[in-house]
Structures are given as C-alpha cells and as structure tokens.
Amino acid sequence: MNQSELESRLHDMEVDGFTILHDAIDEDFRLGILNGIREIEEQTLQDLKPDEAEEDSSFYRTAGILEADPLYWGIPIHPDVLPIVEGVLGPDFLLSQVSGIDLKPKTKNIQPLHPDDALIPLERPHPIPIGCTALWCITDFRHETGGTRVLPGSHKIENIDVPWDSDATNELPGLVQPEVKGGGIIVFDHALFHGAADNHSAEWRLGIQCSYHAGWIRPYNNHFLSLPREHVARYPERLADLLGYKTYRGAIGTITVPGTNRYATSAFRPPRDALEGPVS
C-alpha cells in the first residue's frame, strides 16, 4: 500500500469509522482458512449445555486458531492492514483476539448493533481511538448472507438507542450493509456501531475477527512473563488478581480455549484457571 492510499484509508477511518480493502486476501490463503475453520468446527464443536438450545445462538465462534495451524499466523500481520491499524492506534499496538465467526444459514441474527469497546468505561466519543478490528470476509458478505452492517460516523457520537430486533435495526437512519466478496477485509474503529444481519441464504457466512488495541493498554511490567505461573499459584488470591489473573467485568482478559463453540457457550475461561493447570 502506497502512502497516498494509506492516507485515503486513514481519512475513511477518521470520518466514517471504517474502510474496506477489496481483494486483499490471497485466494489460496482464503481457501486454506475456509477449509481449516470448517475442519476445526467439525472436530471440536462443543456439545450444548443442559440449559441451552441450538436456536440460542446465531453463529459459531472458533477460538485459539493461532495454535491450531501456522497457516493462521499471517492473519494478524497482513501488510495492508497493519499500517492502517498503526495510523489509528499509534505504534506498538497489541493483538487483542483472533477468532472465526460463522453465521448460521437461514438464521435470524440475535446480536444487536454494538461497538466492540462497549465494556470500556470511557465517555463517548473517545478522545482517541482505543482499538480497531480487521474483519476478514472469508465468504461473501452481502445482504442475503447477513453481511455486517455499519453505521458510518457512529464512532464519533455519544450513543444510540439500539433496538434488539434486527428488522427494527434496519430502519436506523444512515445504516449501510457493504457488499464484500470473500477475500475482502473491513477495518473499523472499535467505537463504531456494527453487527451482523439475518442470514437469508442457505450458506454459512464465515469471517475472521482480528482485533487490536492501543499499546498503552497494559501494565508497566509484564507479570505473565516475569513471574512463573506455579509461583503465582501460591500467592494470595487478591495479589494474583492484581497481577492480571482476573477478568475485567467478566470478559476482558480471559483465556482462549481452542475449538468451536456456539455463541451461547463460552469459548473463554477466567485467567485464574491457568493457575490450576492446563486449560482445555
């Protein structure tokens, strides 16, 4: 990506909160990801819990893919994505999570429009961006398949009253649903309101969520590398919490459990589980 295009992309991010890179994924790479995620889904899909039903979820999430195959290592370091992320978040940003999101066919989406930083207790609009996501379109994202909807410019507003019903959401003024063929990447600010739509087709709609956050969101000392886990297991519980072995609001700072889960079944574990032995 040359400097002129990068500046144009960053302008899009500043004004609209997102930009789309069409035909950004090598076709062999795209097919490798598609086939690989399908194989992981087939081999690892977790059973429903007693209080769950299949219709409780509208998509499957496949986590831990960086450990599944070296093929996926190229996702977070895509050469056209990283300059955009750095332009938004500044240098030394960090990878937040990488996972597959497979929207079920013939399914009404149950997830409302949302910003990815909804749990962050900062006033909106944020004074500076704190995170962004590269959404890899592995299959076609279009109206029929429930392609991701975005509300341009919503990263700069205080808030919106988001209806849970997807039909009502479609009536929000300014909402757009970009059509992106498999191989494209949508990069968006974490403060942007977005979300999947209903999948009217008979096809699964697969995307890879690759999220980053600003490099300053971390402690001065890396306790996870400095202090052996078996030593921390003997520390007072409150001290272990302070070192990072506790989530923020039950969601941020979890351990990724490799494999495929229904959305209603958590793909993550609390970090303190790591002090008790291998997490699987």
NORCORGI-V704010 format. One record per backbone hydrogen bond with DSSP energy under -0.5 kcal/mol. CO is the residue of the C=O (numbers start at 1). NH is the residue of the N-H. If there is no record, write none. Layout:
# NORCORGI-V704010
co:CO nh:NH
co:CO nh:NH
This chain:
# NORCORGI-V704010
co:2 nh:6
co:3 nh:7
co:4 nh:8
co:5 nh:9
co:6 nh:10
co:7 nh:11
co:8 nh:12
co:9 nh:13
co:10 nh:14
co:11 nh:15
co:12 nh:16
co:12 nh:17
co:12 nh:18
co:16 nh:153
co:17 nh:189
co:19 nh:187
co:20 nh:22
co:21 nh:24
co:21 nh:185
co:24 nh:26
co:26 nh:30
co:27 nh:31
co:28 nh:32
co:29 nh:33
co:30 nh:34
co:31 nh:35
co:32 nh:36
co:33 nh:37
co:34 nh:38
co:35 nh:39
co:36 nh:40
co:37 nh:41
co:38 nh:42
co:39 nh:43
co:40 nh:44
co:41 nh:45
co:49 nh:52
co:53 nh:56
co:54 nh:57
co:58 nh:104
co:59 nh:263
co:60 nh:102
co:61 nh:63
co:61 nh:261
co:62 nh:100
co:63 nh:259
co:64 nh:67
co:64 nh:68
co:65 nh:69
co:69 nh:72
co:70 nh:73
co:71 nh:74
co:72 nh:75
co:72 nh:76
co:75 nh:78
co:78 nh:81
co:78 nh:82
co:79 nh:83
co:81 nh:84
co:81 nh:85
co:82 nh:86
co:83 nh:87
co:84 nh:88
co:85 nh:89
co:86 nh:90
co:90 nh:93
co:94 nh:213
co:97 nh:211
co:98 nh:64
co:98 nh:65
co:99 nh:209
co:100 nh:62
co:101 nh:103
co:101 nh:207
co:102 nh:60
co:103 nh:205
co:104 nh:107
co:107 nh:109
co:107 nh:199
co:110 nh:112
co:114 nh:194
co:115 nh:118
co:117 nh:120
co:119 nh:121
co:120 nh:122
co:130 nh:214
co:131 nh:190
co:132 nh:212
co:133 nh:135
co:133 nh:188
co:134 nh:136
co:134 nh:210
co:135 nh:137
co:135 nh:186
co:136 nh:138
co:136 nh:208
co:137 nh:183
co:140 nh:142
co:141 nh:180
co:142 nh:145
co:142 nh:146
co:142 nh:147
co:143 nh:146
co:144 nh:200
co:144 nh:201
co:146 nh:197
co:149 nh:195
co:150 nh:152
co:150 nh:176
co:151 nh:154
co:153 nh:156
co:154 nh:157
co:160 nh:162
co:161 nh:163
co:165 nh:169
co:166 nh:170
co:168 nh:171
co:169 nh:172
co:172 nh:175
co:174 nh:152
co:176 nh:150
co:178 nh:180
co:180 nh:141
co:181 nh:184
co:183 nh:24
co:183 nh:25
co:184 nh:137
co:185 nh:21
co:185 nh:187
co:186 nh:135
co:186 nh:188
co:187 nh:19
co:188 nh:133
co:189 nh:192
co:190 nh:116
co:190 nh:117
co:193 nh:151
co:194 nh:114
co:195 nh:149
co:198 nh:200
co:199 nh:107
co:201 nh:106
co:204 nh:206
co:205 nh:103
co:206 nh:138
co:206 nh:139
co:207 nh:101
co:207 nh:209
co:208 nh:136
co:208 nh:210
co:209 nh:99
co:209 nh:211
co:210 nh:134
co:211 nh:96
co:211 nh:97
co:212 nh:132
co:213 nh:94
co:214 nh:217
co:216 nh:218
co:221 nh:223
co:222 nh:225
co:222 nh:226
co:223 nh:227
co:226 nh:228
co:228 nh:231
co:228 nh:232
co:229 nh:233
co:231 nh:234
co:232 nh:235
co:236 nh:240
co:237 nh:241
co:238 nh:242
co:239 nh:243
co:240 nh:245
co:241 nh:244
co:244 nh:246
co:247 nh:249
co:248 nh:251
co:248 nh:252
co:251 nh:253
co:251 nh:254
co:252 nh:248
co:255 nh:269
co:256 nh:258
co:259 nh:63
co:260 nh:46
co:261 nh:61
co:262 nh:265
co:264 nh:266
co:267 nh:257
co:269 nh:255
co:270 nh:273
co:271 nh:274
co:272 nh:275
co:273 nh:276
co:274 nh:277
co:278 nh:280
